[in-house]
Amino acid sequence: MSKAKGKKPQRSGSNVFANFDQQQIQEFKEAFTIIDQDRDGFISEKDLKDMWASLGIVQDDKFCAEMTKVSPGQLNFTAFLTFMGEKLADTDPEDVLHNAFACFDVHNTGAIDQKTFTNALTQLGDRFTKEEIKQMYEVAPMKGDAVDWKRFIKLIKYGGDFEEEA
């Protein structure tokens, strides 16, 4: 018997797993498992529809079909991780985000009050809709009634909320 028999063939090209640390990969795996409602190892249109339904949101077949078009074949975990890496790479560098948010944090508290933050999102640059604002506040890390912008940057860049130790 050959020693290499139990090994998986190595694919040439870049290794998507090298782009993330173990914690990030684990968080993406948990997200993938939540979306893969039938637990077959692939995300299908039905999985997406069922996932949205579990959140109390009814999505039509066309919407779910569009979401699965991100992958040329079946959407397994590696394809999902590649997709997430591409989405995160499309964001601005962390220092650019830091400087942008710092402009609105005039007292250097690490937080931007909701009114100021909402005004900036609806009046500057790519203007957010009311629905986009609502969705953003559902996930944004908050300090009282203000957005914790340093943690928000981590959420944007790395797809997770990293609590600061007090």
N, C-alpha and C positions, 0 to 999 in steps of 0.2 A: 504494500500500500504506500502510496505517495504521501509525504507529509503535507503537501499543498492541497490535498483533497478537500479538507474542511474549510479552506479559506475561500472567501468570496473574491471573484475577479475584481481587480482594481481598475477603475475607470481613469482614463487620462483626462487632463484638464484640471481646472481649479476645484478644490475641495470646499464645498459650501460650509461644511462643519468647521473649517478653520477660521471662518469669519466671526464665530461666536464663541463665548466661553461656555463652560458646562452648565452654569445656571441659566443662561439665556436659552440654550438648546433644550433644557428641561422645561422651561416655561413655554417654549414653542410646542414641545411635545404634548404638554397638558392642553394647550389651546387646540392643537390638531385633534386630540382624543375627544375633546368636547364637541368639535364640529363633526367628526366622523361618528355620527349617531348610530349607524348600524355596525360599527366596529370591524369593518372589513379591511381596514388599512388604506382606504382611498376615500377622498371627499368627492361626493357626487352631488348632482342637483338636488336629489331627494334629501341627502344629509343636510345641505344648506337650508332647505325649506323647513325640515324638522327642527334644526337648530334655532332658526328664527322663531318658529312656533313656540319652542320651549321658553323663549324670551317674551312671548305674548305678542309677537309681531307677525302678521300674515304677509308673506311675500309671494308675488306671482311667479309662475314658472319662467317667464322671460327674464326677470331680474336674476334668478338663481342660475339660469343658463349663461347669462353674461358673466357672472362671477366665476364660473368654471372654465371660461375661455382663456384664463390666464395661463393654462397649461396645455401644451400641444397634445398630450396624452392623458392618461389617468393621473389624478392629483394625489400622489403618495406623499409621505412625510418629507422626503428629500426635495421634491418639487415644491412643496409648501414652504420649506426652509429657504430654498432658492428665491422664491417669490417674495418672502418677507425680507430677505437680505437686499433684494433689488429695491423694494419699497423704502427700506430704511436708508439705503444709499442715496435715494432721491431727495432726502431732506438736506437742509443747509448744514454746514459744519457746526459743531457744538459752540465754538467761539463766536460765530456769527449770530446764532440764536441767543447766546448769553448777552452779547452787546445790544441786540434788539430789545430783549426783555428789560435789561438794565436801564434803558432809556425811560421806561415807565415806572421804575422803582426809585423815585427821586430821594427817598429817605433811606435807601439801602437796607430794607428790612427783609428782602427775599420774597416779598409778596406784593402783588398788584391788586388793588381793590377791584371788585367785580364791575363797577360802573366804568372805571378807567379802561379796564381790559375789554369790556364789551364795546365801548366807544371805539377803541383802537381797531378791533376786529370788524366793525361794521362801517368804519369811515376811512380806513387806510388800506392801501395795497389791494390784495385780492379780498374783496369784501365778503364777509360771511353772511349767510342768510339766518333768519331767526331759528330755523330748524338746526342748522349747523352749530349755532351758538348753544342751543339746548343740549345737543349731543356732546359738545365739547365739555360743558359743565358737568355732565354725567360722569365723566372720567377724569377730569382735571383734579389734581391733588390740591386741597384747600387748606388755608390757615384761617379759620373763622370764615369771614365773608370775602376773603381775598385768595387769589390763585398763588400757590407756592410755585413760583416760576422756575426755580432751580430743579425741583422734582419734576415739573412739567416738561422741561427740556429732556430729562432722562427718559420720560415716558415717550416723547416724540422720537428720540434717537434710538432707544434700545428696546422699546416695546414693553416696558415694565415700569412699575412705580417702585422706587427705591426709597424706603423710609429713612430719614436721617435719624441717627441715634441721638437721643437727648441726654 
